[in-house]
Amino acid sequence: MPRDYSAKATKDQAALNLARAGIPVFPATLKKVGGKWQKVPLIKGWADGAATTDEAQICEWWIKWPKAMPAFPTGEPSGIAVLDL
């Protein structure tokens, strides 16, 4: 199946595309904390190895939380560095 990186890709499909690219993912949601919106993981241990590339697990998460946003840990687990200015 070709990867769809367009805005038309569903959130679960985006999570699977990231996983197929070797990037471990986890489900997250937005929550207002102290007047600001923050991305909040829906699973525990996301930074300690619970983020995964396992497609069956990803499908289970998006069945449980269909509106979840795909998120991924930065740094060593994903190989992605982020500079927030």
Stockholm file with secondary structure:
# STOCKHOLM 1.0

chainA/1-85         MPRDYSAKATKDQAALNLARAGIPVFPATLKKVGGKWQKVPLIKGWADGAATTDEAQICEWWIKWPKAMPAFPTGEPSGIAVLDL
#=GR chainA/1-85 SS CCCCCSTTSCHHHHHHHHHHTTCCBEEEEEEEETTEEEEEESSTTGGGTTCBCCHHHHHHHHHHCTTCEEECCCBTTTTBCCCCC
#=GC SS_cons        CCCCCSTTSCHHHHHHHHHHTTCCBEEEEEEEETTEEEEEESSTTGGGTTCBCCHHHHHHHHHHCTTCEEECCCBTTTTBCCCCC
//
